[in-house]
Amino acid sequence: MSAETKVLETLVLAEFATPEALVDATRQMREKGYEGMDTYSPYPLHGGSEALGLPPSRVPFIALCAGLTGTATAIAFMAYMNGYDYPLNVGGRPLFSLPAYVPITFELTVLLAAFGIFFGVLGLARLPQPYHPAYEHEAFRSATTHGYWLSVPQFATLQADAIMDQLKSLGATQVTVVTGEKE
């Protein structure tokens, strides 16, 4: 390692044979005091978020705020344009007629809620993530097809060997240490 090489993060990666084994091992590692862990699997795991101790998702709140913004924006624009900017009296109807606003209001509510969910998920998941230290390990590619992986960040006070022994005792089929380096 040269003087210009910067160590980004050191992780202990462990693969488990089944999703249940991964969730159980994650729960036990968290009970032992490990924090900052992450799980990787080809599909969402039942009980995975609870095992990691993650807080409830903020995506529904983001979707609600974005949808309400769409509703308010649509009503405000149509009220301004029909009532003030270019008032057009059609058949003696009132200028501010809510039933006529329903289609546009619905469409803008759905559109902004969808944008809010899309960008909210990207932001909360910190995506796109072109580099992660786990990508250095060749066998980790199985996380996208059939592998169930757990990553435990290595802290300065703990040796990687102690973490690896604990993961092996929890039933990990393979355990390795990966270090992300960037020049």
Salt bridges, closest charged atoms under 4 A:
ASP24 OD1 - ARG27 NH1 3.90
GLU138 OE2 - ARG141 NE 3.48
